[in-house]
Amino acid sequence: MMNALGTPSCLLLVGGTSDIALAIARRYRQEATALTVVVDARPGARRDAAAAELADLGCPVETRDFDALDTGTHAALVESVEQDIDVAVVAFGLLGDAERAWTDLDHARELAAVNYLGAVTVGVALAARVKEQGHGVIVALSSVAGERPRRSNFVYGSTKAGMDSFYTGLGEALREVGGRVLVVRPGFVRSKMTEGLDDAPLATTPEAVADAVVDAVRSGREQIWVPATMRVVMSGLRHVPRALFRRLPI
């Protein structure tokens, strides 16, 4: 259970090698005297490094094999966590190659399968666990790219739009059984996913996203934008006429 200060004792990272997921774990470790972290990710050097970092911080760490495409294993993986899951972070996803994504069927299918289908099956599994526990917070890492898909990355944006919509609705459903969902909409985050790309306006860091997530979980919020000014920007862009929108340098 969360303590009186809103700090979890068990944190599940689905996509546990994500820079944002690890930043959230580090942020919680600053406050928690005892924090168990379950890292679900593909086996390999990145997962080993993530587990070693968390162990060095004094966290008991459990690593488990997770593949977003292997949807048939997601329910059992969530069910097998021995402790109550106080906070679960859904942090996996593919940015992909924007031009290849709309011209290559296999690449488009992979983005849709990982970013949407995999996220949905994990969400359904987590929802069942939250219902069973009667408490728990699911943190879904969405993106502002899903709020109004752009020519520059519309396949990725469409997958995030679907993922965002699913978790927003899931939050409404879980309110009835004592659970919560926090949908997080970052802008451009300087991370492994965006390595080699030029910064977009209002670019942020995994640490800034983590700070915002921890504060939002504690305050009971259901949606946040990072940085916060991105909410105003996206609100404006949603209402820009299509003919003008396509001319914007975004």
N, C-alpha and C positions, 0 to 999 in steps of 0.2 A: 504494500500500500504506500501511497505518497505520504510523506511526513507532514507535519503541520506547516512547514514552509513551502510545500509543493514540490519537494524533491523526491524523485523515484528511488526505490531500492533495486528495481530490475528494469533495465533498459534493453530493448530488442532493436537491433539495427538490421533491417532487411535491405541488403545492398551495403554491407558494412565496411566496404573499402571506399565509399563515397567521402570526399573531402568534407562535405557538409555534415554527414552523419558522424564522422569522427570528431568534428569540431563541437557538435552537440554533446557527445560523450565527454569530451574534455571539459566543457562548460559545466555539465552536471557534476563531474568529479570534483570541481572546485568547491562545491557546496555539500556534497554527500560524504558522510563518514564511512558509509558502506554502500557501494554501488556495484552490482553485478551487471556485466554487459554481455549480451549474447550477440555474436557477430555471424550473421548469415550471409555468405558470399561464396563465389567460386573459389575453390582451393588454388593456392599459388602464392607467389612471393608477396603480392600486395596484401593478401589476407594475413599472411604470417607477420608482415611488418605492422599491420594495424593491431593485431593481437598483442604483439610484443610492446608496442607503444602504450596500449591500455594497461597491460600488466605492469609496466614500469611506473605507471601512475598509481598503482596499488589496487587496481580493480580485479576481482576475480573475473576471468574471461572464459567464455565457452564459444568455440567456433564450430559451425555446422555448414555442410555443403548446401548451397542454394544456387539454382539456375532459374532465371525468370521464365525461360522457355519451357521448362519442365513443370507445367501447371498442375499435373496430377499429383505432385509431391507437396504442394504448398500447404494444404490443410494439415497433413500429418506433421509437417515441420513445425507449424505453429502450435499444434496440440502438444508436441513433445517438450515444450519449455516447462521445466519443473516448477519454477516459481510463478506467482502471479505476475503478469506483464503490466507494469505500471504505465510505461510509455513505449510505444512501438513506432519506429521511424521508417517509413517506406521511402527509400532513398535511391533505388536503382533506376536506371534509364539510359537510353542511347540518344545522342545528338544526331549522329549519322552524317552523311554527306548530302547536303541540301539538294544539289542538282541530281545526283544519282538517285535520290529517294523518290523522285517523281518520274524517273525514266527506267528504273530497274525494279522489276516486280519483286524479286527476292529481297532486295534491300528495303523496299517499302513494307513488305510483309514482316520483316524482322523488327522494324521500328514499331509497327502496330502491335506485334505480338509481345514485345518487351514492355513498351511504354503504356499500353492500354490493357491488353488481355492479361498479361502477367500481374499488373497492378490491381486489376479487378479480382483475380483469383486470390491474391494475397489479402486484399481487403475483405473479401467474404470470409476467409479463414480467420482473420483477426477479429471481425465482427462477432463470429461465433464464440471466440474466446472471451471477448469483452462481455457478451451476454451471460456466459457461464460464470464469470467472475463477479459481475455486477458493478464493475468499475474498469477504468483504463482509458488512456488517451492514445489515439492514432494520429501521428503527424505525417501528413502526405505532402511530399515535396513536389509541387506542381511548378508552373512557370508562367510569367506574364506572356510568353509566346502563345499560350492557349487562349488568351482573352480576345485577341483578334489576329488570326493567322495572317502572316505577311508573305509576299512573293518570295522573299529571301529564305524562308524556312517553313513553308506552309505544311509540309508533311509532318515534321516534328511538332509544329504548333497544333495540328489537328489531333495528334495522339495525346498531347497534353490537355487539350480542350476536353476530350472524352474522359481522361483520367480525373481532371479537376471536377467535372460534373458528377462523376460517380462518387467521389469522396465527399463532395458537398452534400449530396443526397444521403450518403451513408451517415453523415453526422446527424441529420435530422432523424433518421431511424434509430440511432443509438442513444439519442437523448432520452428515449422512452425507457431504456433499461439501465441508465446510470453511466453510460459511456459518452465519450466526446471525440470529435474529429477536428483537428486543426489543419486547414489547407493553407500551405505556404506558397506564395507566388513571388519568387525572386526575379530580379532582372538578370542582367549578365553577371555571372559569378566567376571570378578569377580562380580557376580550379583545373584539375586534370582534364575534365571534360572539354574545357574551352581553351586548352593550351595551344598556342600557335595562332589564335584568332586575335584580331584587334579588339580592344575594349570598346564596348558600346557605351552610350551616355548613361550615367548613374551606375556605372559598374560597382560591384560590391565584392566582399570576401566571404569565405565560408565562416569565419569567426563572427562577422557581423550578422549573418543569417542565424547562426547558433544563438547569439545573444537575443535576437528577436524571438526565436522559437521558445527558448526557456522562459522569457518574460510572458509570452502569449499563453503558454501552457499554464503558468501560474495564475494568470489573471482570468482564465476561462474563455479566451477569445476563440473564435471559430475560423477566421480568415485573417491573414496578414499579407502585406506586400513588403518586400525588402529591396531597397530602402523604402521607408514609409511614403516618401514623395512619389514613388512609382504608382501608388493608387490614384493620385490626382492625374498623373500623366496618362494612365491607361483609361481612366474615366473620360478624359478628353478625346483620346484616340478612338474610342468605341463609337463616338458620334461624328467623327469626321466623314464627310461624304466620300463615297467610294472613289469617284474620279479624282478627288484631291488626295485621298489616302495613298493611292498607288504611285503618286509622284513624290511622296515623302522619302527622304534618304534613310530608310530603315529596312 
